[in-house]
Amino acid sequence: MKPITVLSLLAAAVALSACQSDRAPSGLPAAQQPVQQTGVEGAWVDPNGIVSTFQAGTFSTRTTDTNQLLASGTYINTSPTLVEINMTSLVRNTQSKVNCALVSQRQLNCTTAEGAQFSLARRA
């Protein structure tokens, strides 16, 4: 090959490589990684399919079939892994306190003031 041809090919290769980037093409959003939830914020489900929602200090429990409100109240984080819920059962018309331990990002183990225990699993 002639030196001028080699230099031309090299210059073209350098020019093309300058066009490459690690950014997403303009006009297209960059792919986002799913956000890992922390703490108890979000929806949780018990073995019977009842959904409990923790959102900004408020707590509610609803049926999955009719979305009927069963209980509501408030909660506070007493530590990064412990939560205290003060709730009113609309079914029994009673108030109660429940303490829950976040044993993993997907499991919440709870104990009522009367000693009853149950677990909730994070809803996908």
C-alpha positions as a Python dict, from the first residue, in 0.01 Angstrom:
ca = {
    (1, 'M'): (0, 0, 0),
    (2, 'K'): (107, 351, -66),
    (3, 'P'): (184, 568, 237),
    (4, 'I'): (-88, 815, 136),
    (5, 'T'): (-349, 532, 135),
    (6, 'V'): (-237, 409, 476),
    (7, 'L'): (-257, 763, 618),
    (8, 'S'): (-603, 811, 465),
    (9, 'L'): (-732, 485, 619),
    (10, 'L'): (-579, 574, 955),
    (11, 'A'): (-734, 921, 945),
    (12, 'A'): (-1073, 770, 858),
    (13, 'A'): (-1046, 522, 1146),
    (14, 'V'): (-962, 800, 1391),
    (15, 'A'): (-1251, 1012, 1262),
    (16, 'L'): (-1496, 721, 1300),
    (17, 'S'): (-1376, 636, 1649),
    (18, 'A'): (-1438, 996, 1755),
    (19, 'C'): (-1806, 942, 1672),
    (20, 'Q'): (-1841, 664, 1932),
    (21, 'S'): (-1965, 744, 2283),
    (22, 'D'): (-2091, 570, 2593),
    (23, 'R'): (-2397, 795, 2615),
    (24, 'A'): (-2744, 702, 2496),
    (25, 'P'): (-2835, 849, 2158),
    (26, 'S'): (-2995, 1190, 2191),
    (27, 'G'): (-3370, 1176, 2204),
    (28, 'L'): (-3370, 829, 2361),
    (29, 'P'): (-3378, 786, 2739),
    (30, 'A'): (-3094, 600, 2903),
    (31, 'A'): (-3186, 259, 3044),
    (32, 'Q'): (-3264, 279, 3414),
    (33, 'Q'): (-3183, 17, 3671),
    (34, 'P'): (-3476, -94, 3888),
    (35, 'V'): (-3483, 82, 4223),
    (36, 'Q'): (-3428, -148, 4519),
    (37, 'Q'): (-3679, -64, 4787),
    (38, 'T'): (-3551, -19, 5138),
    (39, 'G'): (-3734, -7, 5467),
    (40, 'V'): (-4103, -92, 5478),
    (41, 'E'): (-4228, 163, 5224),
    (42, 'G'): (-4447, -2, 4963),
    (43, 'A'): (-4699, -284, 4939),
    (44, 'W'): (-4683, -608, 5138),
    (45, 'V'): (-4905, -916, 5120),
    (46, 'D'): (-4995, -1178, 5379),
    (47, 'P'): (-5049, -1551, 5304),
    (48, 'N'): (-5425, -1484, 5260),
    (49, 'G'): (-5363, -1222, 4991),
    (50, 'I'): (-5449, -920, 5206),
    (51, 'V'): (-5240, -620, 5097),
    (52, 'S'): (-5087, -381, 5351),
    (53, 'T'): (-4940, -54, 5229),
    (54, 'F'): (-4683, 160, 5410),
    (55, 'Q'): (-4653, 508, 5266),
    (56, 'A'): (-4501, 818, 5429),
    (57, 'G'): (-4607, 726, 5782),
    (58, 'T'): (-4955, 598, 5694),
    (59, 'F'): (-5061, 236, 5700),
    (60, 'S'): (-5359, 66, 5536),
    (61, 'T'): (-5477, -289, 5478),
    (62, 'R'): (-5715, -378, 5193),
    (63, 'T'): (-5869, -685, 5035),
    (64, 'T'): (-5738, -775, 4692),
    (65, 'D'): (-6073, -866, 4541),
    (66, 'T'): (-6285, -560, 4629),
    (67, 'N'): (-6012, -323, 4756),
    (68, 'Q'): (-6217, -284, 5076),
    (69, 'L'): (-6034, -101, 5353),
    (70, 'L'): (-5993, -336, 5650),
    (71, 'A'): (-5760, -133, 5873),
    (72, 'S'): (-5579, 198, 5870),
    (73, 'G'): (-5339, 386, 6090),
    (74, 'T'): (-4989, 522, 6121),
    (75, 'Y'): (-4643, 376, 6161),
    (76, 'I'): (-4304, 489, 6279),
    (77, 'N'): (-3961, 340, 6225),
    (78, 'T'): (-3814, 280, 6569),
    (79, 'S'): (-3489, 161, 6406),
    (80, 'P'): (-3379, 78, 6051),
    (81, 'T'): (-3529, -272, 6091),
    (82, 'L'): (-3813, -219, 6344),
    (83, 'V'): (-4152, -61, 6278),
    (84, 'E'): (-4433, 20, 6520),
    (85, 'I'): (-4785, 33, 6373),
    (86, 'N'): (-5082, 194, 6549),
    (87, 'M'): (-5394, 90, 6364),
    (88, 'T'): (-5770, 79, 6379),
    (89, 'S'): (-5946, -231, 6253),
    (90, 'L'): (-6258, -129, 6066),
    (91, 'V'): (-6380, -491, 6075),
    (92, 'R'): (-6363, -528, 6456),
    (93, 'N'): (-6380, -157, 6541),
    (94, 'T'): (-6074, -190, 6765),
    (95, 'Q'): (-5742, -12, 6800),
    (96, 'S'): (-5418, -205, 6833),
    (97, 'K'): (-5042, -182, 6822),
    (98, 'V'): (-4828, -411, 6606),
    (99, 'N'): (-4449, -436, 6612),
    (100, 'C'): (-4274, -559, 6298),
    (101, 'A'): (-3916, -660, 6222),
    (102, 'L'): (-3776, -626, 5872),
    (103, 'V'): (-3586, -955, 5851),
    (104, 'S'): (-3501, -903, 5482),
    (105, 'Q'): (-3599, -661, 5207),
    (106, 'R'): (-3874, -911, 5115),
    (107, 'Q'): (-4002, -1028, 5458),
    (108, 'L'): (-4161, -847, 5751),
    (109, 'N'): (-4233, -1046, 6070),
    (110, 'C'): (-4497, -891, 6294),
    (111, 'T'): (-4634, -943, 6645),
    (112, 'T'): (-4955, -790, 6777),
    (113, 'A'): (-4984, -650, 7130),
    (114, 'E'): (-5180, -966, 7216),
    (115, 'G'): (-4892, -1188, 7101),
    (116, 'A'): (-5029, -1309, 6766),
    (117, 'Q'): (-4761, -1342, 6498),
    (118, 'F'): (-4778, -1313, 6120),
    (119, 'S'): (-4548, -1243, 5827),
    (120, 'L'): (-4580, -1017, 5527),
    (121, 'A'): (-4396, -1051, 5196),
    (122, 'R'): (-4303, -754, 4979),
    (123, 'R'): (-4533, -734, 4681),
    (124, 'A'): (-4353, -740, 4348),
}
